[in-house]
Amino acid sequence: MQRIRLRYTKRGRLRFTSHRDFQRAFERALRRAEVPMAYSAGFTPHPKVSYANAAPTGTGSEAEYLEIALTEARDPGTLRALLDESLPTGLDIVDAVEARTPGLADRLTASVWELRLDGVDPLDARRAVDAFTAAGTVEVQRMTKNGVRTFDARPAVAELETHSSRADGPTDQPCAILRLVVRHVTPAVRPDDVLSGLRAVADLAPPVPAAVTRLAQGLFDEETGTVTDPLAPDREAAEALTAAPAAAATAPTPEGSA
């Protein structure tokens, strides 16, 4: 089987689609694009699709990932275009590579988020961010199926800063934009948990729900504090495989060989 890894987005109103909604839309797109999918065995075969760390419902994303298994080889670029045409605008397939290295999910260790806080003065946001980053512990609560759970959100936050600010609309209301880098830990710390933490340490409470978008996810580099592209190892492996025959063809012939 050939395995293809895809990066897709959730933009605009389609950020409100659930992960199950996307699964249904994607499986329809596979059929429309006539992708030669591999199927699982058993009484109810289903296409072999592996989803990795989907964003919560209601958040936008520029960096969602999945992997599909095919029974016939296809060009990743052509496959990406066919699937993108078969999905609604907002659920966009923006990148595709052939899987040549193991462990895509293992390379998704952190996310970069943008949090737009309409109605919040940037100075108030900066003071709240400073209080959050200075705190040793930021306990937040989340409702789970087993009841309310309390946990420390601070260790998972690798970076939190006021990234930019702007005022939009006829009322010229203030707006603060935060940039958040969060490690994928257990329990998972989500952007709304960080907003709860800002409320707890600095009483920062946006008058309207925050608009949250995942900008990137991948391997977290502890030295630089950056999140790297998780598909880069597959591209590098493909380039190395392509370069090897070319290097062999241009290598000098040993003296004395026939």
C-alpha positions as CSV (number, residue, x, y, z in Angstrom):
1,M,0.0,0.0,0.0
2,Q,1.0,3.6,-0.6
3,R,0.4,6.0,2.3
4,I,-0.3,9.7,1.7
5,R,-0.2,12.3,4.4
6,L,-2.4,15.4,4.0
7,R,-2.7,18.8,5.7
8,Y,-6.1,20.4,5.7
9,T,-7.8,23.5,7.1
10,K,-11.0,24.5,8.8
11,R,-11.8,28.1,7.8
12,G,-14.7,30.5,8.2
13,R,-18.0,29.1,9.2
14,L,-16.8,25.5,8.7
15,R,-14.7,25.8,11.9
16,F,-18.0,24.8,13.6
17,T,-18.0,21.4,11.9
18,S,-17.3,18.6,14.4
19,H,-14.6,16.0,13.8
20,R,-17.4,13.5,12.9
21,D,-18.8,15.9,10.3
22,F,-15.4,16.3,8.7
23,Q,-15.0,12.5,8.6
24,R,-18.2,12.1,6.7
25,A,-17.4,14.9,4.3
26,F,-13.9,13.5,3.7
27,E,-15.1,10.0,3.0
28,R,-17.6,11.4,0.4
29,A,-14.7,13.4,-1.1
30,L,-12.7,10.2,-1.4
31,R,-15.5,8.6,-3.4
32,R,-16.0,11.6,-5.6
33,A,-12.3,11.8,-6.4
34,E,-12.3,8.0,-7.1
35,V,-9.3,7.5,-4.8
36,P,-8.2,3.8,-4.7
37,M,-8.6,3.4,-1.0
38,A,-7.4,0.5,1.1
39,Y,-10.1,-0.9,3.4
40,S,-10.1,-2.6,6.7
41,A,-11.1,-6.3,7.1
42,G,-14.1,-7.6,8.9
43,F,-17.9,-7.4,8.6
44,T,-18.0,-3.6,8.2
45,P,-14.9,-2.5,6.1
46,H,-14.1,1.1,6.2
47,P,-11.5,3.2,4.4
48,K,-8.1,3.3,6.1
49,V,-7.9,6.9,7.3
50,S,-5.8,7.9,10.3
51,Y,-6.7,11.2,11.9
52,A,-4.2,13.0,14.2
53,N,-5.0,15.4,17.0
54,A,-8.1,17.1,15.6
55,A,-8.9,20.7,16.7
56,P,-11.9,21.2,19.0
57,T,-15.2,22.1,17.4
58,G,-15.6,25.9,17.0
59,T,-11.9,26.6,16.4
60,G,-10.4,27.4,13.1
61,S,-7.2,25.7,11.9
62,E,-4.6,25.9,9.2
63,A,-2.8,22.7,10.3
64,E,-4.9,19.6,10.6
65,Y,-3.3,16.3,9.6
66,L,-4.4,12.8,8.4
67,E,-3.0,9.8,6.6
68,I,-4.7,7.6,4.0
69,A,-3.7,4.2,2.6
70,L,-4.1,3.4,-1.1
71,T,-4.1,0.2,-3.1
72,E,-2.6,1.9,-6.1
73,A,0.1,4.5,-6.3
74,R,-0.9,8.1,-6.9
75,D,1.0,11.4,-7.3
76,P,0.5,13.3,-4.0
77,G,0.0,16.7,-5.8
78,T,-2.6,15.4,-8.2
79,L,-4.4,13.6,-5.3
80,R,-4.4,16.8,-3.2
81,A,-6.0,18.8,-6.0
82,L,-8.7,16.2,-6.7
83,L,-9.7,15.9,-3.0
84,D,-9.6,19.7,-2.6
85,E,-12.1,20.1,-5.4
86,S,-14.4,17.5,-3.8
87,L,-14.6,19.2,-0.4
88,P,-16.5,22.4,0.5
89,T,-14.7,25.7,0.6
90,G,-13.3,26.1,4.0
91,L,-12.3,22.4,4.3
92,D,-9.3,22.8,2.1
93,I,-6.5,20.2,1.4
94,V,-3.4,22.4,1.2
95,D,-0.5,19.9,1.3
96,A,0.2,16.3,0.5
97,V,3.3,14.1,0.7
98,E,4.0,10.4,0.4
99,A,4.7,8.9,3.8
100,R,8.3,7.8,3.8
101,T,9.0,8.0,7.6
102,P,7.2,6.5,10.5
103,G,5.3,8.2,13.3
104,L,3.4,11.2,12.1
105,A,1.4,11.4,15.3
106,D,4.6,11.3,17.3
107,R,5.7,14.5,15.6
108,L,2.6,16.5,16.7
109,T,3.9,17.5,20.1
110,A,2.8,21.2,20.1
111,S,0.5,23.7,18.5
112,V,0.6,27.4,17.7
113,W,-2.7,29.2,18.3
114,E,-4.0,32.7,17.6
115,L,-6.6,34.0,20.0
116,R,-8.5,37.1,19.0
117,L,-10.1,38.9,21.9
118,D,-12.7,41.4,20.6
119,G,-13.6,44.1,23.1
120,V,-10.3,43.6,25.1
121,D,-7.9,46.5,25.4
122,P,-4.4,45.3,24.3
123,L,-2.8,46.8,27.5
124,D,-5.2,44.8,29.7
125,A,-4.3,41.7,27.7
126,R,-0.6,42.3,28.1
127,R,-1.0,42.7,31.9
128,A,-2.9,39.4,32.0
129,V,-0.3,37.6,29.9
130,D,2.5,38.9,32.2
131,A,0.6,37.6,35.3
132,F,0.0,34.2,33.6
133,T,3.6,33.7,32.6
134,A,4.9,34.8,36.0
135,A,2.7,32.4,37.8
136,G,4.2,29.1,38.9
137,T,0.8,27.4,38.9
138,V,-2.4,28.2,37.1
139,E,-5.2,25.9,38.2
140,V,-8.3,25.7,35.9
141,Q,-11.4,23.6,35.8
142,R,-13.0,21.7,33.0
143,M,-16.2,19.8,32.8
144,T,-15.6,16.2,31.7
145,K,-17.9,13.1,31.4
146,N,-16.7,12.1,34.9
147,G,-17.5,15.6,36.4
148,V,-15.4,18.7,37.0
149,R,-11.7,18.2,36.7
150,T,-9.1,20.6,38.1
151,F,-5.6,20.7,36.7
152,D,-2.6,23.0,36.3
153,A,-2.5,24.6,32.8
154,R,0.8,26.5,33.3
155,P,3.4,23.8,32.5
156,A,2.0,23.1,29.0
157,V,2.2,26.7,27.9
158,A,5.6,27.2,26.2
159,E,4.8,30.7,25.0
160,L,2.1,33.3,25.5
161,E,2.4,36.8,24.3
162,T,0.5,39.8,22.8
163,H,1.2,39.2,19.2
164,S,-0.6,42.1,17.6
165,S,-3.7,44.2,18.0
166,R,-6.2,46.0,15.8
167,A,-9.6,47.6,15.9
168,D,-12.3,46.6,13.4
169,G,-15.8,47.6,12.6
170,P,-17.8,50.8,12.7
171,T,-17.7,51.0,16.5
172,D,-13.9,51.0,16.6
173,Q,-13.9,48.5,19.5
174,P,-10.5,47.5,21.0
175,C,-9.2,44.1,20.1
176,A,-6.2,42.1,21.5
177,I,-4.5,39.3,19.6
178,L,-2.6,36.7,21.6
179,R,-0.2,34.1,20.3
180,L,0.0,30.8,22.2
181,V,2.3,27.9,21.9
182,V,1.1,24.9,23.9
183,R,2.7,21.5,24.3
184,H,0.5,18.4,23.8
185,V,0.4,16.9,27.2
186,T,-2.0,14.8,29.3
187,P,-4.4,16.2,30.2
188,A,-4.6,18.2,27.1
189,V,-4.4,22.0,27.6
190,R,-6.7,23.8,25.2
191,P,-6.9,27.5,24.3
192,D,-10.1,27.8,26.3
193,D,-8.2,26.5,29.3
194,V,-5.6,29.2,28.9
195,L,-8.4,31.8,28.7
196,S,-9.8,30.4,31.9
197,G,-6.3,30.8,33.4
198,L,-6.1,34.4,32.3
199,R,-9.4,35.0,34.0
200,A,-8.2,33.3,37.2
201,V,-4.9,35.2,37.5
202,A,-5.9,38.6,36.1
203,D,-9.7,38.7,35.9
204,L,-9.4,39.0,32.1
205,A,-12.9,38.2,30.7
206,P,-13.6,39.0,27.0
207,P,-17.1,40.3,26.5
208,V,-17.6,38.0,23.5
209,P,-16.2,34.5,22.9
210,A,-12.6,34.5,21.6
211,A,-12.0,33.6,18.0
212,V,-9.4,30.8,18.1
213,T,-7.3,29.5,15.1
214,R,-4.6,26.9,15.1
215,L,-1.8,28.3,12.9
216,A,0.6,25.3,13.1
217,Q,1.3,22.0,14.9
218,G,4.3,19.8,14.8
219,L,7.4,18.9,16.7
220,F,8.3,21.4,19.4
221,D,12.0,22.5,19.4
222,E,12.9,23.1,23.0
223,E,16.1,25.1,22.1
224,T,14.4,27.6,19.7
225,G,10.8,27.4,21.0
226,T,9.5,26.9,17.5
227,V,7.1,24.3,16.1
228,T,8.5,22.5,13.0
229,D,6.7,21.2,10.0
230,P,5.7,17.5,10.7
231,L,5.8,16.7,6.9
232,A,9.3,17.9,6.4
233,P,11.0,14.5,7.2
234,D,8.8,12.9,4.4
235,R,9.8,15.6,1.9
236,E,13.5,15.2,2.8
237,A,13.3,11.4,2.4
238,A,11.7,11.8,-1.0
239,E,14.3,14.3,-2.1
240,A,17.1,12.0,-0.9
241,L,15.6,9.1,-2.8
242,T,15.3,11.2,-6.0
243,A,18.9,12.5,-5.6
244,A,20.5,9.1,-5.2
245,P,20.0,7.8,-8.8
246,A,21.1,11.1,-10.2
247,A,24.3,11.0,-8.1
248,A,25.0,7.5,-9.2
249,A,24.5,8.4,-12.9
250,T,27.0,11.3,-12.7
251,A,29.6,9.4,-10.6
252,P,33.0,8.9,-12.4
253,T,33.6,5.4,-13.8
254,P,36.6,3.6,-12.0
255,E,39.7,3.2,-14.2
256,G,40.0,-0.2,-15.7
257,S,36.3,-1.1,-15.6
258,A,34.7,-2.5,-18.7
